[in-house]
Amino acid sequence: MSYRIRVAERASAQLREVADWWLENRPKAPSAFAEEIERGFELIREVPGIGEPVPHPTLPELRRLLLGRVRYHLYYVVSPDEGLVEVLALWHTSRRLPRL
């Protein structure tokens, strides 16, 4: 079963911001970020349990997927009953956990 993906408004803004930054600052690999996001979305769409569980006080189903090539995590929750994966945040690996 393939899950639908919904991107929260906050995550959408983060994706746009990083994509713009990447294009301006990574001339040797301008498509790397877009390719990693596409790969990450495909993975969580097809195998939503692939991400690492992340302890969170109000989001017990929170997971994150490492996009290793670009060093970002996609934070998301899975709603199996709805067949839905909701992407909540994009966060660089060098930063602390995002506030969700």
N, C-alpha and C positions, 0 to 999 in steps of 0.2 A: 504494500500500500504506500502510495506517495502522499505525503502530508502537504497541506497548503502552508505557505509562509506569509506571515503578516509582520511588517516592520513597524515598530512603535515610532511615534513622531521623533522622540529624542534620538533613537538609533538612526533614523533616517537623516537627521541633521548631522550626526557624527559621521556617518558614511559619506555624505556630500563634502563635509569639511576635510576629511582625510583624503578623499579622492582628489580634491582640488590641490591640496598640499603635495600629494604624491606626484601629480603631473608637473608641478612647478619645481620640485626639489629632487626628483629621481630620474634625470634624463637618460640614464643608462638602462633603466627598466621601467619605462613609463606605463606599461600595461600590467605590471606585476600585481598591483593592488586590485585592479578590476578582475584579473584572472583568479586571484586568491578568494575574493569575495564570491565570485561565481562558483568556484569549487566548494567553498564552505557552505553556501546556500544549498547546493545540490546534495552535499553529504547530509545535512540536517533534514532536508526534505525526504530523502530516501531512508536514512537510518538515524532518526532523531535521538536515539539513545547513545550515539557515538561520543557525545561530549562528556567531559568530566563533570560529575556532580559538584556543586559549589554550595557549602553550607550558608543558609540565609534564614533569618528569623521569620520572615513572612512569605518567602517564596521557596517552599520545600522542593519544588521540581526544578530549581534553577540549575542550568548547565552552562559550560563554556567550551568552545571549540577553539583550539589553537590554530591560527593561520600562520604557520611557522616561517614561511618565506618573507612575510611582511611584519612579523612579530606583533600581531594583534590577536585579541580574543573576541569572539562573538559570544555574547551572553544571551541566553534564550531559555524559554520555558516551553514545555510540550503539553498539549492538551489532547491526549489520545481519543477521548470521546468525541471531540470536534474534528479530529484529523488535522490539527493545527499546531504549527510551531511559531511562536512569537519571539522575534528578535528584539531584545530590550536595550542592548548597548553594544558598542564597539569600543574596546579599551586596549591601549598599548600594554604590552607585557611588562614594561618597566614601572608601571603605575600601580598603586594600591587598588584594591577592588573598587568598582564603581558603586556609587550610592544608587540603589534601585528601589 
